[in-house]
Amino acid sequence: MREMTMTKLGRAHSAAQAEQMMLSVVYIVRYPGLRSEGIHAWWDSKGIRAGHRNSGLEGERRSREGTAEAAVGPTSSALLSSPLPMLCSMDSSSPTQTTVLHWNPEQMAAYQLALIVRNHNVENFEFLVTRQRRPSEQKFEGLPYIDKELWDLPSARLSRIDESGLIMSPISEDNEGSVSLGKSVSSSMQKLGLKGFDVVDAISQIQAQVAPPGVHMTPWRYWKLVEESEYGPGPPLHTVIFMTDFFIDKSEVPGGGEWLDSQTTMDVLIQWGAHSRRIGPLAALAASTHVPDGLVANFESIHGQEYPPGIVVLPMRSIIPKPFGKTNLVILSPSNLSGQCGETLSNHAATGDVMICDPGCIGAAQAELAHIVKSLPRKLLVFLTHHHYDHIDGLPVVRKNNSEAVLVASEATFRRMGKATKGFNCITVEGGSKVLISGHELEIISAPGHTDGHLAIYDSATGTLVVGDHCLGQGSSLLDPSSGGNLQDYLLTTRRLLDLGPHYLVPMHGRPNLWPAHMLCGYIKHREAREAKILKAIQGGARTAYEITSTAYADTPASLWPQALNNVILHVEHLNDNKKLPKDFSLENFERSSRSPFLLKCLPAVTKYVLWAPWVHFTSSSMSTVISRVSVAVLLGAVALYWAKRKL
C-alpha cells in the first residue's frame, strides 16, 4: 500500500504516523458515472474494517460498517452530538479515489471533558448544570412538538492533536490560565493513558459556560472516567470528569446556569413530568452518591448505562448486521424510586419484581445474559417488542436460568414465534395494557409499523420510552411487510409516540436518544420527503417498479436498488391507501414488475458490485468469507450470462 500524506489543521501526518496515532488510512472507491455522494466500498491500511456505504438511502440503507459514517452523507440527529473526526484529501492520480483519515471505532473512542462545579458557599452538595444545546434549531412545519430543555454538566469535546501530546492552542492573555490548568489536567489524563488531546481548548470552552473571567476557582481534581457502552455505529463517547469548587453565586454564572442539589436532581429524574426541565446522564451521575443503588453494581463485568435510575441499557452482540451488530437488552427495575403503591391490582396484565426487554443476544454474549438472569429476582417478566430473531435469540438462556420467567408480548408476536415460546408461561398484552414492576406501573404502547404486532413500553414517571425497532440510534428502521409492517401504521405510531412526549427514547439498536421529539419529527419529515419523490416520479410517467425506483433513488447506486425497492413498495401502497395515485396507475402491473423483471434489470449493477466486493474486503475478511463472496459473484455472473443469451 502506498505512502500518502494527509493534512489536518496545518499539520502533516504520513500513513505510518497515523497508525501510531491509532488511526486508519482508508481508501474510498467510487463507481465512476454514478450520481451519488456516498462511499461505495473501502478498506483500511490495517485490514481492520471493510464495508459498503451510501448516503442516498438517507437512513433506510445505512453503512454496513460504522468506520466511515462521518466521512460523507447525512447522519441522524442521534450522532450530531458526537461527530467522528476525519481527514480527507484527493489522490491526484485517480479522480475516483479518496483517502480518508478517521477514527476506527474498534481502535479509538471519542472523548469529552466534563466538570463538576461545586458551590463552595453552601454546606450541602450543590453543583452547577448548564442548558444543553439542542441537536438542531430546525422547526418541523406542521409538527408542534419540542423537547423540554435539558440540563447537564458543562462539557466540551476533546479534539485530537499531534501524537506527541503537546498543547497546540496558541497562548494569549485570554487563555493563559487555561494553558496552566491544561498542563495539570493533561497530567491527570496521561495517568489514564490518554494523551494527544487539545485539553486547553476544551477547558476554555467549559470555562466560558460556567464562569466569567477572573472568578476564583480551585484546581481541577480528577473524579471519574465514564466509558460509554459500544452501541454502534461509530465509536463510543467516553467522558473524563473533573471536579472544582467555585466561589461564585448564581447571578454570576453566564448563560443561565443553575445550581442543583442531589435531592432536586433525584426528584426531576424519577418524576420528570412535574418539572419544566430535564436532567442529563452526567448530572445524574454527579448526584449518584445520594441516589439509591441501581443495578449496575450487580453487573460489574458488563458495560451498561443506568439512566434514569432503575433503567439499564446493555448493548449485546446479536445477529443484526452492521453497522449496529448489537441488540440493546433493557432492564427495568424502578422499585422504590417513585413512591408508587406496590400492591398488585386486578387491572394489571402482569406483575413482577423486574423486567427485561428483548433478550436477542448470541454467542459469547449469552454467557453475559445468563449471569444477568441469575442475578435478577426469580419473578421475572420478559417483554418482547416483536418476534425477529435478533430480539428473541437469548430466550433459551433465560429459560435455562429462570424457569419461572414469564413472556409478555402481543398476540401477533407470539403467533409468529412458534416453538420459541415452548417452556414459558406467556401473557398476551395490547396497547393500553398495564404491567406492575415492584409496585411501579408501566404502560404497553401499541406500535405497529415495523411489524403489525410491534409494541413499545412507557414509564411515565421517568419519561422513558422503549421503542423496539420503531426507531434506531442512527438512521431509520426498515419495515417488514412480510410480518404486516406498513407505512400507514408506522406514521400513525410515530405521531402516537410524539403525543406521549417522552423524555428519553431507547431503541433496541444504537445509542439511546435524549431528544425524542426531534428524532420522531425527523422520521416523519424524512418519510414524507421520500414519498414526495416517489409520487413525483409516478406523476412524471414512471409506472414500473424499476422506473419508479431508478428515478426516486437516482442518488443511490443501482446495486442498492433491490434494498430500496422494499421502501418503494411501502410508499406506493401508502399512496394508494390515501388515494393519491393517478387514475391510470395500475397497482397490479406495478406489483408484477417488482418481481423478476425488476431483479433482472438490477442484475448487472448488483453483479458488478459483488464481483468487486471480495477484493475490497480481502484485507479484512477471512478466506472463507472471500470464497463465499466469489462464489456468489460467479453464480450471479452465470445467471446474467444465461439471461443475456436468452435475450439474444
N, C-alpha and C positions, 0 to 999 in steps of 0.2 A: 504494500500500500504506500502511495506516495506521501512525502512530507509536504504539508500545506501550512500556510500561515493564516491565522485568524487574528482579528483585532477587536479589542473591547476597551472602551474608554481611553483610547490612545495607547494602549499597551499591547504589544505583540506577543503571542504565545505560539510556539510550534506545537504540532500534534503530540510530540513527546512530552513537552512541558504540560500540555493539557492533561495527559494521562497521569502525571504526577499530582495534578490538582484533583484527581478522581473525576475527570470529565471525559466525555466521549467525542470523538470526531465522527460525524455521521454523514454518509454520502446519500444524498437525496436524488433519486432518479425520477425524472418526469417524462411522461409519454409525449413526444412532440405532436403538436397539432390539436391536442385536446383542450377544450375550453374549461380549464379547471385550475383553481388556485391551490389545490391540495397536494399533499405528498402522496405519491403512489407507491413507493417502496423505498426502504432504506436498510442499511446495515452499518454497524459502527465499527470503529477501529479495533475494538476488543472482542468483537464477536459475541457481545453480551445479549443484545436485543435486535430483533428484526420485526418488521410488520408492514402493515398497509394503512394508509391514512388518506382521507379525502374530506375536505370541508364542505363540499357541495350538498351532502345529505343533511347538513345542519342539525345533527342530533340523531336522526333515525339510524344512521350508519356511522358510528364513531370509529376511531382508530382501533386496530386490534392490539396495539401497544401504546402505552402511555408516554413513551420516552420523547416523542416529538410533538406531543399535543400542543405545546405552546409555540411551536415553530411557525405555523401558519394557520389561517382559518379561524372561525369564531369558536369561542368556548362558552360554556354556560355560566350563569351568574354564580354558581357554586364555587367556581375556581377564580372568580375575579379578585377574590381577596388573597389568592396565593398563586400568582403567575410564575411560570418557570422561566428563569433567566436563560437567554440563549444568544449565541453569536451567529451571524450569517454573512457569508461572502461568496460571490460568484466565482466559479472556476472559469477563467477566460478561455481555456482550451475547449470547453464544451458548454454551449449556452443552455443545455438542458440539465446540467448537473449543478447542484447547490451543496455547499459544505456548511453544516450547522454544528456549532459547539454548544452543548446544552447539558443540563443535569440528567443523569441516568437515575431513575427512581430506585433501582436496586443498589445503586452505589452511593448516592448522595441525597440527603434530605435538605429541605429548605429550613431556614431558621429565622426566628424573630426574637427581638429583645422586649421584655415587658418589665414593668416596675410597680412594686407595691409601695405607695407613698403613705406612710403612717402619719397621723396627726399628732404631733408631739404635745399639743396644748390640751389634750384630754387624757383621762386615765384609762378609759376603755379602749379596746382595739377598734380604731376607726381608720378607714383607708379611703383613698381617692379613686373615683371612677370617672371616666370621660365618655362623652357621647360618641358612638362609633359611626363611621361613615357608611352610608347605605351603598349597596353594590352598584346602583345607578340612580341618577336623578330622573330618568326617563319616566314619563307618565304614560300609563296604558289607557288609551282612549276607550271609553265605554266600560271600563272596569274600575269601579270606585273602591278599590282595595289598597290598603297600605299597611305595612308592618309598623308596629309600635317601635318607639325609639329603643335602641339597645345601648346599654351602658356596660363598660368593661374596663379592665386595667389599661392604662396608657401603654402603647406598644408601637414598635416600628420594625419593618423588615430589615434583616441583616444582609447587606449586599456583599457578594463575593468580590475580592480584590486579588492582588498579586499573591502567589502562593507563599511568599516569604512571610506573610502575616503582618507586614508593616502598615502603619496607619497612613492612608493615602489622601485623606481630606486636607485641603490647604488650610494652614494655620492663619487665623485672623483674630482681631480683638474680640469678635463676636463668639468664636468657638474655642478660644484659648483654654477656657475652663473645661470644655468638653474634651479637648485633647488630653489634658491632665487626667480627667476622670476616665477617659478611654483607655489609658495605659493600665489603670487599676482593674477595670472591667475585663480588658483583654487578658490580663494575667490570670484572673479567675477562670475565664473561659478556656485558656490554654491548659489549665489543670484538668479540664474535662476532655481534653483532646480536640478542642475546637479552635481553629485559627484560620487566618485568611479572610476575615470579615472586616468591613468598614464600620467598626464599632463607633467611631466618632460621629459619623453621620446619623446613625441610629439614636445615639444619645442626644444629639442636637434636636432631632425630631420629637423625642419624648419630652425633653425639657420645654419645648415650645408648646406642648399640650398641657403641661401641668404647672408651670411657674414662670412668672415674668423675670427678666434679667435682674440679677443682684439678690434674689431671695436665698437665704441661707438654707443649705441642706446638708445633712450628714453624709459621709462617704457611702457609696452604694455597697451593700453586702450581698453576696451570692445567697440565694434562697433555695432554688429548685430548678432542675431541668425536667420539663414536661415533654415527653415524646408522644406525638400523635400516632394513633394506630395507622397501619398501612391500608387505607381504604381502596386506593387506586381510583381512577388512573392518575398518574403523576406521583411525585414524591410526597411523603408526609411533611407536615409543617411542625417542627419542634420549637418549643419556646423556652428560652433561658430567662428565668425570673430573678430579678434583684430586688432588694428592699432598701428603703431610705426613710429618714424622718424629716419632715418639713416643719419649720417654724413659721406657719402661714395660716391664715384663716380663709374661709370660703370666698370672701369678697375679693381676695387677691388671685384666685385661680382663674386663668384665662380660659375662654371657650366654654364657660358654663359647667365646669367640672363640679362634682358633688361628693360630699363625704358620706360614707356608708358605714354602719356598724354591722357586726355579724348577724344580729337578730333581724335587722331590717332586710339584709340580704336573704336570709332564710325565708322570711315571710314572702318576699317577692318571688322566690324560686318555687315555693310549694303552693302559693295561692296567687298566681300571676294575674288572673283575671280581675282581681280587685285593685290592681295598680295600673298606673298610666305608663309605666316603663318596664323594660325587661333587663335582666341581669345576665351577662355573658359568662361563659365557662371559666375564664381566668379569674374573674371576680369571685365566682363560686368557690374556686379552689383556694383563693386567698382567705376566705372565711371558713375553710374546711375544718379548722381546729375546733370550731364551735358548731359544726354540723354533725348530726348523728352518723355513726359509722355506716358506710354503704357496703355494696357488695364487692367492690374492687379488692378490698383487703383479703377476701376469701380466695381470690384468684390471682395471686401474685405472679404466677408463671404465665398468665395470659394478658396480653396487652389490649386492654379495653378502655373505654371512656365512660365515666359515670357523670351524667349531666342530663337533666336536673337530678337532684338526689333521688336515689331509688330506681333510676333508669340507666341501664348499662348497655352499651353497643360494642359488640365484639366482631370485627370482620374475620371470617374464617374461610379457608380455601374451599372452593366448590367447583362444579363443572362449568359454571358460567365462563364463557370465553373472555379473552382480553377485550377491552382494556381493564376490566374490573378483576376478574379471576377469583372474587370472593363474594360470599353472601353474608350480610350482617346478621348475626344472632343477637336478638334484643331480649334482655332480661328485665322484666317489670316486677319490682318488689318495693312498692311505695308504702309499706306498712309503717304505721305510727308517725307519719310525716304530716298529713293534712288534718288530722283530728277527726276524720270521718268515723261514723259508727261502725263497729266491727261485727255486728250481728248479721247472721245470714237471713236475707229477706226472700220472700216467695217469688218476687218478680225478677230475680236474677237467674239467668240461664245457667250459669256455672259459678262455682266458688272454689277458691284455692288459696294456698299460702304464698305462691309465687307463680309467675307465668313466663314462659319463654316463647319467642316468636320465630318461626321459620328456621328450624334446625336443618340446614341443607348442606352441611359440610361433607367432605370426602377425605380419604387418605389419612395422613398423619393428624389432620385437624379433628378427626373423630375421637382420637385419644384425649384431646383437649375437651371435647364435648362430654366425653364420659366423666372426666374429672369435674366438670361443671355440674352435671346432673347429680353425681354422687354428693356434691357439696350443698345442693339445694334441699329444701324440705320435701318430704315424700308426697305431700298434697300438691302436686304439680299440674298446672294447665299448660298445654302446648297449643298455641294459637297458630293456625296456618292461613296465610293471606290467600294462597291459591295452590294449585296442585303440581306446578312444574318441578322437575327433579331437583333443581338447584335450591329448592325450598323445603324438600322433604327427605333428601338422601340420608340425613342423620337420624331418622326415626328409629331404625333398628337399634342404634346405640342408646337412644332414650329408653326404649322398651326393655333392653337388656339391663340397664342400670336403675330403672324405676318402673316396675311392673304396674304401679298404681297410677301412672301418668294418664291424663285424660286429654284426648284430642278435641279441639274446638275449631270448627270451620263451617263453611256453607254447604248446603246440600249438593250443589253442583261440584264443589271441590271433592267432597267425599266420594261422589259417584265416579269421578274421573281417576281418583287414586286407586280404585280397585282393591287388590290384595294388600296394598301398602298399609291399610288400616288394621290388618289382622293382628290380634292380640291386644288391641287398645279398646278402652271404653271411649265412645265417640259422642259428642254433644253437638247437634246441629244448631247454628245460630244464623241470624239475618240482621240486616240493618235495623238499628234501634234496640237490639238486644243488649242487656247489661250483664257484666261479669263482676264478681267481687273478689278482690285480691287482698287478703288480710284486712278486710274492712274498708278497702279503698275501691271506689266504683270506677269502672272503665266502660266506655261505650263502643259497641261494634258499629262500624260505618259501612254501609253498602257502597262498594266502589267498583262497579263493573266498567269495563273498557279494555283493560289488558286481557282479561278473560271475563266471561259472563258471571262467574261465581266469585270474583275477586272481592276481598274485604280489607278494610283498614281498621285500626283500633285507636281510640282517642282518650287521652287522660285530660279531662277538662281542668283539673286542679293545677297541673303544671303546664298545660297548653301543648303537650307533646302529642304529635300525630304520627303513628307508624303506618306508612302508606304502601308497604309491599313494593310491587313493581310499577305502581302508577307513576312514580317519579324515580329518577336516577340522580346520583350525586353529580353526574355530568351528562349532558345530552338529554334526549327524550326517549321514552320507552317505546319499544316495538309492540304492537298489538297482535294478539294471536287469534285470527279469525276461525281457526280450526277448533278453538275452545270457546267460541261465542264472543270473542273480542270484536269491538266495532267502534268507530269514531264517534258516533252519536252518543253512546254511553260514556265514552271517555271524556268528552267535552262537558257533558252534564255532571259527571262525577267531579271533574276539576272545579266547576263552579260550586258544587256542594261542599267541597273541601275548603274553598275560599270563604264560604259563608260561616264555617266553623271558626275562622280567624285564629288558626294555631300560632303558637309562639315558636315551636321547634318542630322541624319536619325530619323524620327518619326514614330514608329509603332503604331497601334491602341490598342495594349495590351502590357503593360510593359513600363519601362523607356526608354526615347529616348537615342540614341547611338551617341557618339562623334567620333567613329571610324568606319564609314560606310564601307570603303573598306575592313577592317579586317573582319567585320561581314559577308559581302556578299561573300567574298572569302571563308570564313569558311563554309558557306552554300553549296557552290559548292563542296568543298572537302568532306564535310560530306555526301552529296548525292552520290557522286562518290564512296566513300568508302562503303556505304551501298549497292550500286548496284553491286560492285565487289563481295561482299559476296553472294549476290543472284545468280549472274552468276556462281560463283564457286560451289554453291550448285547444280545448274542445270547441270553444266558440270560433277559433281560427280554422276549424276544419278537421282537426285530429279526431279520428274515430276508433282506431285500433289501439290495443294496449301499447304496442311499440311506438306508434306515433305520439301518443299522449306522454309516455314516459320519456322518450328522447327529447321532447320539447320542454316539458316541465322540469326535467333534470338535465338540461343541456350543460350545466356547470359541473356535472358529475361524470367520471369516466364510464364508458359503456360497459366495462367489466363489472360495475356495481349496479347496473340497471336491474338485474334479476332481484336483488335485495330491495331496490326502490319500488319494484312492481307491487310488492305487498302493500305499501303505503298508497300507491295509486288506486288500487282496487278498493281500499277502505274509503278513500276520499270520493271516488266515483259513486260508491254505494251511499255515502252520506249526502252527496249532491242529489242523487235520485230520491232519497227519502224526503229531502226538503224541496223537491220539485224544481230544481234549478237547471236541470239538463235540457238542452234543446229538444224540440219535439221529434226531430229526425234522428236523434241519437238512439241506437239500438243497444240496450244493455245486454241482450243475448249475444249479439255479434262481438261486443267488447269482451265478454267473458270467454267466448270461444277463442278470440285472438290472444288471450292472456295465457294460453297453454303452450302447446308445442310451437305454433308459429312465432310467438314471442321469443322462446328459448332458442330457436334455430337462428333467428336474426341476431341474437346476442352472442351466439356461439363463437364466432371469430374473435370478438374482443375478449371474451372470457378465456378462450384457449390461449390467446396471446399472453394474457396476464399469468395464467397458470404455468405456461411454458417458461415464463421469465421468473416467476416467484421462487422456484427452487434455488436458482443461482443467487438471487437476492438474499435468501435466507441461509445460504450454505454455511457462512461463517458462524452462525448462531444456532444451527439446527443439528440434531443428531443425524447419523447416516440413515437410520430407519425413516425419519421424517422426510429427508430429501428423497429417498427412494419412493416413498408413498406419493409424494407430490409429483415426481416424474412419471409415476405410473398413471396417475390421474390425467396428467398432461397428455401422455401418449394415447390414453383411451379417448379423451376429448378430440385429439387430433384425428384419430381413426374415424370417429363419428362424423367429424367435419368433412373429411375426405369422401366418406361414403355418401353423405348428403350432397356434396358437390358433384359427384359422378352421376347421381340420380337426376340432378337438375340438368346435367348435360345430355 
